[in-house]
């Protein structure tokens, strides 16, 4: 959505795989971030971009099924999505 470079980092932290994905689009208001994982919700900066507002909702659903977590926040440069998954044998 941001149409910018994307920074992806991965690390193992306390028996979990943590993957962070951040764009350089400037981020969103905190009040919008809180709702982005809801079905059919989109940020105000996506008005002219096609989509139904299901991507983060579905991603969050699958992360929960894998006993993981999807977190959304404003990073240093833009919107940041953090995926946290337990490593094998830690569930």
Buried (B, 14 or more C-beta within 10 A) or exposed (E): BBEBEEBEEEEEEEEBBBBBBBBBBEBBEEEBBEBBBEEEBBBEBEEEEEEEBEEBBEBBEEBEEEEBBBBBBBBEBBBBBBBBBBEEEEE
